[in-house]
Amino acid sequence: AQSVAQPEDQVNVAEGNPLTVKCTYSVSGNPYLFWYVQYPNRGLQFLLKYITGDNLVKGSYGFEAEFNKSQTSFHLKKPSALVSDSALYFCAVRKAKTNAGKSTFGDGTTLTVKP
Amino acid sequence: KAGVTQTPRYLIKTRGQQVTLSCSPISGHRSVSWYQQTPGQGLQFLFEYFSETQRNKGNFPGRFSGRQFSNSRSEMNVSTLELGDSALYLCASSLGWTSGDYNEQFFGPGTRLTVL
């Protein structure tokens, strides 16, 4: 069975500081990894994905994530946080070459960026 | 392109009633998945449809059912509503491939269901 862990329910950072939202996964075989963001009363929005290739993936709004196979991690990062980045972030994984419905989502991490 | 649309956005029902939620995917997307989101349980997968066939199913009771039409629009139905069914129901679409879909999902705004 596959799983995703987002070990921090809440991450607080000051505006302008770098931010990291952690994600570790477990899946048999190669993974497809995704990050989504959810703003209040909205659906999830896609940020970035790792399918294959470069371990460092760049996505929307200045976010990036690094795929680390040995540590089975896919942490989300941003060099300089904005107050508008405050939202709920979800990491998702599925085994390569499986359909979207096979995705497993983490429990989410609430990011709060303070001015 | 228009995004994923879900109707209605808000719904209030009483225990024992049934409800039907609708989802229109992005044009060209053939895969539609449904999720239940609650504060305590997070994002729980309900089912996925592709080309009018249910491809995957989560661990929900038979009261939860769905279908997909030839234009890829999807509906989910919950019968005999219980208080615990109160949640945000999210629909997501993706391009979908029979050999495995590496594409991301696009989510609708959700339907907020309240069961009294």
Contacts between the chains, C-beta under 8 A, distances in Angstrom:
chain1	res1	chain2	res2	distance
A	32	B	102	5.8
A	34	B	104	5.8
A	34	B	105	7.8
A	36	B	105	8.0
A	36	B	107	7.5
A	41	B	109	7.5
A	42	B	109	5.8
A	42	B	110	7.8
A	43	B	4	7.2
A	43	B	90	5.5
A	43	B	92	7.7
A	43	B	107	3.4
A	43	B	108	5.1
A	43	B	109	4.9
A	43	B	110	5.4
A	44	B	90	7.0
A	44	B	92	7.5
A	44	B	105	7.7
A	44	B	107	4.3
A	45	B	107	7.1
A	46	B	104	4.3
A	46	B	105	7.0
A	46	B	106	6.8
A	49	B	102	7.9
A	49	B	104	5.4
A	51	B	102	4.9
A	90	B	43	6.7
A	96	B	100	7.1
A	96	B	102	7.5
A	97	B	99	6.7
A	97	B	100	3.1
A	97	B	102	7.5
A	98	B	100	5.6
A	98	B	101	7.6
A	99	B	31	6.4
A	99	B	48	6.4
A	99	B	50	6.8
A	99	B	55	5.9
A	99	B	56	6.6
A	99	B	96	6.7
A	99	B	97	7.7
A	99	B	100	6.6
A	99	B	101	4.7
A	100	B	31	5.4
A	100	B	33	5.6
A	100	B	48	6.4
A	100	B	92	7.0
A	100	B	94	4.6
A	100	B	96	7.0
A	100	B	101	5.2
A	100	B	103	7.3
A	100	B	105	5.2
A	101	B	31	7.3
A	101	B	33	4.9
A	101	B	45	6.6
A	101	B	47	7.0
A	101	B	48	2.6
A	101	B	55	5.9
A	101	B	56	3.5
A	102	B	48	8.0
A	102	B	56	6.0
A	103	B	33	7.9
A	103	B	45	7.3
A	103	B	105	7.4
A	104	B	45	7.9
A	105	B	35	7.9
A	105	B	42	6.8
A	105	B	43	4.3
A	105	B	45	7.9
A	106	B	42	7.6
A	107	B	42	4.4
A	108	B	42	6.2
A	108	B	43	7.5
